[in-house]
Amino acid sequence: MAGSLRSRNRRKIKAPTDKESTVASLEMDEPTSDLEIYSKEVLSVLIKDNLPPTPNNFSLYFDRLLEDKSENLRKQILSMLELEENNDNENTILLEQSLKKGFSSVKSILSVTANLYKNMSLMTKILDKRKIELEENKDIQAASSIAASLGSDVSKLNSILKKQSAHMKTLYDDTAKIVKNVENETIFDNKFGVYNKRYLMTKIEQEVELITEFKHKSSLIMIELSRELQDSIKNDKALILMTRTIARLLLKTSRRSDTVAHYGNGVFAMLLKYTDIESAKKASERLSDLVSNSNFFLADREIQLKISIGITDIATLYSVEEIVVSAMDGIEKAYKDKKIDFAVSLRSAPSRQESVE
């Protein structure tokens, strides 16, 4: 079969010298599969939007345009993509988790060792006390002599242990600094299984720079478990489990080009690249429906999950923090109208008025 596929007559695409020649080559080339037809469409849209057809941009547009295709085509193409999925980020996350566990073990060993030396020091004090008691008893001079010898040995041992203890403290401090540095450089939130705030802020900053250069549209949505639902649940462990469920649903509904992160205090964020406000609203609606159709069981009580979402655009005139605040304002707007689960805040763009959906 491979031979027959290679033997098909296909017109070779010439290396384009400009945008027009590229489009012309695409139109002249005869596609041989649905995947090729779709790939050519993606490349054409990239060129039309005046974006460089880099692998990253092609991948982003590939995912975005696929959302509007038929279900059969999506399943066909996604099944092909699963065979070549890149797991670099997953491997990085696993490495970070292993490092954290390793350093946690080291800290535990050092803590146990410190307690060991502390107990030995206490034993020295006890022996000193017993020595004094023996010296006060004149009838047992031999025992006092033995105790004195023992005290001398213990004193020598104590001197050695002090040096080792000082060295151990230095090692502990150095290891603690390493652990702290690793924690500061990580990009993964172990509690909820998504990226962390540090990584999110970096990605938003990078996206602002890309939008400044290429003039495309991207959006940010912030998500949290409904405060009304949180207030009705008095079980902290149950709330954590619910929040983790939200995180898993975010990952389930996200595209490969999206960035899902835990911003903090149970608030999550999704950076939607090459996505305008209208598309972000559609994504938020799908997410709200997905969550509302997911039930959580607490003992004999069935709870319907509910979230609130704030939406904003990535505006180049404002800082990363201001963009995040704008999305958080969207959440507050959503709470003002109990009929909606999400709202748009466009305060990040001063030339446009805010709107609530």
ROMI-755816 format. One record per residue (C-alpha): residue number from 1; residue in one letter; chain; x, y, z. Coordinates in steps of 0.1 Angstrom, whole numbers. Layout:
NODE num residu chaine    c1    c2    c3
NODE NUM      A      A     X     Y     Z
...
***
This chain:
NODE num residu chaine    c1    c2    c3
NODE   1      M      A     0     0     0
NODE   2      A      A    28    24     8
NODE   3      G      A    42    19   -27
NODE   4      S      A     9    26   -43
NODE   5      L      A     6    58   -23
NODE   6      R      A    40    70   -34
NODE   7      S      A    32    62   -70
NODE   8      R      A     3    86   -72
NODE   9      N      A     8   115   -96
NODE  10      R      A    11   147   -76
NODE  11      R      A    22   181   -87
NODE  12      K      A    52   193   -68
NODE  13      I      A    48   226   -49
NODE  14      K      A    75   251   -58
NODE  15      A      A    92   271   -31
NODE  16      P      A    72   303   -28
NODE  17      T      A    89   336   -31
NODE  18      D      A    61   357   -18
NODE  19      K      A    25   354    -6
NODE  20      E      A     9   353   -40
NODE  21      S      A    31   325   -53
NODE  22      T      A    24   305   -22
NODE  23      V      A   -14   308   -26
NODE  24      A      A   -11   299   -63
NODE  25      S      A     9   268   -55
NODE  26      L      A   -17   257   -30
NODE  27      E      A   -45   261   -55
NODE  28      M      A   -26   242   -82
NODE  29      D      A   -16   213   -60
NODE  30      E      A   -40   184   -61
NODE  31      P      A   -48   171   -25
NODE  32      T      A   -49   134   -20
NODE  33      S      A   -67   132    14
NODE  34      D      A   -90   151    38
NODE  35      L      A   -60   159    60
NODE  36      E      A   -41   174    31
NODE  37      I      A   -71   194    20
NODE  38      Y      A   -75   207    56
NODE  39      S      A   -38   215    60
NODE  40      K      A   -38   236    28
NODE  41      E      A   -68   255    41
NODE  42      V      A   -50   262    74
NODE  43      L      A   -19   274    55
NODE  44      S      A   -41   296    33
NODE  45      V      A   -58   313    63
NODE  46      L      A   -24   319    79
NODE  47      I      A   -11   337    48
NODE  48      K      A   -44   356    45
NODE  49      D      A   -40   368    81
NODE  50      N      A    -5   379    74
NODE  51      L      A    10   356    99
NODE  52      P      A    43   337    94
NODE  53      P      A    36   301    87
NODE  54      T      A    58   288   115
NODE  55      P      A    52   254   130
NODE  56      N      A    38   270   161
NODE  57      N      A    14   293   143
NODE  58      F      A     3   265   120
NODE  59      S      A    -4   243   150
NODE  60      L      A   -25   270   167
NODE  61      Y      A   -45   277   135
NODE  62      F      A   -48   239   129
NODE  63      D      A   -66   235   163
NODE  64      R      A   -87   267   160
NODE  65      L      A  -101   260   125
NODE  66      L      A  -108   224   133
NODE  67      E      A  -135   234   158
NODE  68      D      A  -157   245   129
NODE  69      K      A  -154   212   110
NODE  70      S      A  -177   183   110
NODE  71      E      A  -175   158   138
NODE  72      N      A  -163   130   115
NODE  73      L      A  -135   151   102
NODE  74      R      A  -125   161   137
NODE  75      K      A  -124   125   149
NODE  76      Q      A  -104   114   119
NODE  77      I      A   -78   141   122
NODE  78      L      A   -75   139   160
NODE  79      S      A   -70   101   158
NODE  80      M      A   -40   108   135
NODE  81      L      A   -26   135   158
NODE  82      E      A   -27   111   188
NODE  83      L      A    -1    90   171
NODE  84      E      A    25   118   171
NODE  85      E      A    15   137   203
NODE  86      N      A    44   155   218
NODE  87      N      A    48   148   255
NODE  88      D      A    76   172   263
NODE  89      N      A    55   192   288
NODE  90      E      A    42   160   304
NODE  91      N      A    78   148   308
NODE  92      T      A    88   181   323
NODE  93      I      A    59   179   348
NODE  94      L      A    69   144   358
NODE  95      L      A   105   155   363
NODE  96      E      A    95   183   385
NODE  97      Q      A    72   161   406
NODE  98      S      A   101   136   410
NODE  99      L      A   125   164   420
NODE 100      K      A   100   177   446
NODE 101      K      A    96   142   461
NODE 102      G      A   134   137   461
NODE 103      F      A   140   170   479
NODE 104      S      A   112   162   503
NODE 105      S      A   129   130   512
NODE 106      V      A   162   147   517
NODE 107      K      A   146   172   541
NODE 108      S      A   130   144   560
NODE 109      I      A   163   126   564
NODE 110      L      A   180   157   576
NODE 111      S      A   152   164   600
NODE 112      V      A   155   129   615
NODE 113      T      A   193   133   617
NODE 114      A      A   190   166   635
NODE 115      N      A   167   150   660
NODE 116      L      A   192   122   665
NODE 117      Y      A   219   146   675
NODE 118      K      A   196   165   697
NODE 119      N      A   188   134   716
NODE 120      M      A   224   125   720
NODE 121      S      A   231   159   734
NODE 122      L      A   203   154   758
NODE 123      M      A   218   121   768
NODE 124      T      A   251   139   776
NODE 125      K      A   233   162   800
NODE 126      I      A   217   133   817
NODE 127      L      A   251   116   822
NODE 128      D      A   265   148   837
NODE 129      K      A   237   149   862
NODE 130      R      A   243   113   872
NODE 131      K      A   280   120   876
NODE 132      I      A   272   148   900
NODE 133      E      A   250   125   920
NODE 134      L      A   277    98   922
NODE 135      E      A   303   123   934
NODE 136      E      A   281   134   962
NODE 137      N      A   279    98   974
NODE 138      K      A   313    92   992
NODE 139      D      A   307    55   996
NODE 140      I      A   310    47   959
NODE 141      Q      A   343    62   949
NODE 142      A      A   349    35   924
NODE 143      A      A   316    42   907
NODE 144      S      A   325    79   906
NODE 145      S      A   358    71   889
NODE 146      I      A   341    51   863
NODE 147      A      A   315    78   858
NODE 148      A      A   343   104   854
NODE 149      S      A   359    83   827
NODE 150      L      A   326    78   810
NODE 151      G      A   320   116   812
NODE 152      S      A   354   122   795
NODE 153      D      A   345    99   767
NODE 154      V      A   311   114   763
NODE 155      S      A   327   149   762
NODE 156      K      A   350   139   734
NODE 157      L      A   320   124   715
NODE 158      N      A   300   155   721
NODE 159      S      A   328   177   707
NODE 160      I      A   328   155   675
NODE 161      L      A   291   156   673
NODE 162      K      A   291   194   675
NODE 163      K      A   314   197   645
NODE 164      Q      A   293   172   626
NODE 165      S      A   261   190   636
NODE 166      A      A   275   223   623
NODE 167      H      A   284   206   591
NODE 168      M      A   250   190   589
NODE 169      K      A   234   224   594
NODE 170      T      A   254   238   565
NODE 171      L      A   243   210   543
NODE 172      Y      A   207   214   554
NODE 173      D      A   207   252   546
NODE 174      D      A   222   245   512
NODE 175      T      A   196   219   504
NODE 176      A      A   168   241   516
NODE 177      K      A   180   268   492
NODE 178      I      A   180   243   463
NODE 179      V      A   145   232   472
NODE 180      K      A   133   268   473
NODE 181      N      A   149   276   440
NODE 182      V      A   133   245   424
NODE 183      E      A    99   255   437
NODE 184      N      A   104   291   424
NODE 185      E      A   113   278   389
NODE 186      T      A    85   252   386
NODE 187      I      A    57   257   361
NODE 188      F      A    33   230   375
NODE 189      D      A     7   231   403
NODE 190      N      A     8   198   420
NODE 191      K      A   -24   203   439
NODE 192      F      A   -46   207   408
NODE 193      G      A   -26   191   380
NODE 194      V      A   -23   222   358
NODE 195      Y      A     2   250   352
NODE 196      N      A     9   275   380
NODE 197      K      A     5   312   383
NODE 198      R      A    42   319   374
NODE 199      Y      A    39   301   341
NODE 200      L      A     5   317   333
NODE 201      M      A    19   353   338
NODE 202      T      A    49   344   316
NODE 203      K      A    27   331   288
NODE 204      I      A     4   361   289
NODE 205      E      A    35   384   287
NODE 206      Q      A    47   364   257
NODE 207      E      A    13   366   241
NODE 208      V      A    12   404   245
NODE 209      E      A    45   406   226
NODE 210      L      A    32   384   198
NODE 211      I      A     0   404   195
NODE 212      T      A    21   436   193
NODE 213      E      A    40   421   164
NODE 214      F      A    14   402   144
NODE 215      K      A   -18   420   154
NODE 216      H      A   -39   389   160
NODE 217      K      A   -66   384   187
NODE 218      S      A   -63   364   219
NODE 219      S      A   -84   361   250
NODE 220      L      A   -81   353   287
NODE 221      I      A  -108   337   308
NODE 222      M      A  -108   333   346
NODE 223      I      A  -129   305   362
NODE 224      E      A  -139   297   397
NODE 225      L      A  -163   274   415
NODE 226      S      A  -195   293   422
NODE 227      R      A  -192   312   455
NODE 228      E      A  -229   303   463
NODE 229      L      A  -220   266   459
NODE 230      Q      A  -188   271   480
NODE 231      D      A  -208   287   508
NODE 232      S      A  -233   258   508
NODE 233      I      A  -205   232   513
NODE 234      K      A  -190   232   548
NODE 235      N      A  -166   204   541
NODE 236      D      A  -131   217   531
NODE 237      K      A  -120   184   516
NODE 238      A      A  -151   182   495
NODE 239      L      A  -145   217   482
NODE 240      I      A  -110   207   472
NODE 241      L      A  -123   177   454
NODE 242      M      A  -148   198   435
NODE 243      T      A  -121   223   426
NODE 244      R      A  -100   195   413
NODE 245      T      A  -129   183   392
NODE 246      I      A  -132   218   377
NODE 247      A      A   -94   216   368
NODE 248      R      A   -99   183   351
NODE 249      L      A  -128   196   331
NODE 250      L      A  -108   226   320
NODE 251      L      A   -81   203   307
NODE 252      K      A  -107   181   290
NODE 253      T      A  -123   210   271
NODE 254      S      A   -91   229   263
NODE 255      R      A   -72   228   230
NODE 256      R      A   -36   219   227
NODE 257      S      A   -28   255   221
NODE 258      D      A   -46   267   253
NODE 259      T      A   -28   273   286
NODE 260      V      A   -47   261   316
NODE 261      A      A   -33   273   350
NODE 262      H      A   -42   277   386
NODE 263      Y      A   -40   314   394
NODE 264      G      A   -46   310   431
NODE 265      N      A   -72   304   458
NODE 266      G      A   -92   280   435
NODE 267      V      A   -93   305   406
NODE 268      F      A   -82   291   373
NODE 269      A      A   -73   307   340
NODE 270      M      A   -73   297   304
NODE 271      L      A   -52   316   279
NODE 272      L      A   -69   312   245
NODE 273      K      A   -45   320   218
NODE 274      Y      A   -57   333   184
NODE 275      T      A   -92   336   199
NODE 276      D      A  -113   367   197
NODE 277      I      A  -140   377   223
NODE 278      E      A  -168   360   204
NODE 279      S      A  -149   327   202
NODE 280      A      A  -140   330   238
NODE 281      K      A  -177   334   247
NODE 282      K      A  -185   302   228
NODE 283      A      A  -157   284   246
NODE 284      S      A  -170   297   280
NODE 285      E      A  -205   285   271
NODE 286      R      A  -193   250   262
NODE 287      L      A  -173   249   294
NODE 288      S      A  -203   260   315
NODE 289      D      A  -225   234   299
NODE 290      L      A  -198   207   305
NODE 291      V      A  -195   216   342
NODE 292      S      A  -233   219   348
NODE 293      N      A  -237   184   334
NODE 294      S      A  -212   171   358
NODE 295      N      A  -225   160   392
NODE 296      F      A  -206   156   424
NODE 297      F      A  -216   132   451
NODE 298      L      A  -211   141   488
NODE 299      A      A  -222   113   510
NODE 300      D      A  -259   107   500
NODE 301      R      A  -262   142   485
NODE 302      E      A  -259   148   447
NODE 303      I      A  -245   183   439
NODE 304      Q      A  -246   200   405
NODE 305      L      A  -214   218   398
NODE 306      K      A  -215   254   387
NODE 307      I      A  -188   279   378
NODE 308      S      A  -185   316   371
NODE 309      I      A  -163   329   342
NODE 310      G      A  -148   363   334
NODE 311      I      A  -136   370   299
NODE 312      T      A  -113   397   286
NODE 313      D      A   -91   403   256
NODE 314      I      A   -53   404   256
NODE 315      A      A   -47   441   251
NODE 316      T      A   -12   453   243
NODE 317      L      A   -16   487   261
NODE 318      Y      A   -18   472   295
NODE 319      S      A     3   451   319
NODE 320      V      A    -2   415   325
NODE 321      E      A   -16   422   359
NODE 322      E      A   -42   447   345
NODE 323      I      A   -53   421   319
NODE 324      V      A   -58   395   347
NODE 325      V      A   -77   421   368
NODE 326      S      A  -100   428   338
NODE 327      A      A  -109   391   335
NODE 328      M      A  -115   389   373
NODE 329      D      A  -139   419   369
NODE 330      G      A  -158   397   344
NODE 331      I      A  -164   372   371
NODE 332      E      A  -178   399   394
NODE 333      K      A  -202   409   366
NODE 334      A      A  -213   374   361
NODE 335      Y      A  -223   372   398
NODE 336      K      A  -245   403   394
NODE 337      D      A  -268   385   370
NODE 338      K      A  -279   350   382
NODE 339      K      A  -291   341   347
NODE 340      I      A  -256   340   333
NODE 341      D      A  -224   320   341
NODE 342      F      A  -199   342   323
NODE 343      A      A  -195   379   315
NODE 344      V      A  -171   400   293
NODE 345      S      A  -150   428   307
NODE 346      L      A  -132   450   282
NODE 347      R      A  -118   475   305
NODE 348      S      A   -84   465   292
NODE 349      A      A   -92   485   260
NODE 350      P      A  -101   521   269
NODE 351      S      A  -115   529   235
NODE 352      R      A  -142   503   239
NODE 353      Q      A  -170   502   264
NODE 354      E      A  -174   473   287
NODE 355      S      A  -201   448   279
NODE 356      V      A  -218   420   298
NODE 357      E      A  -232   389   281
***
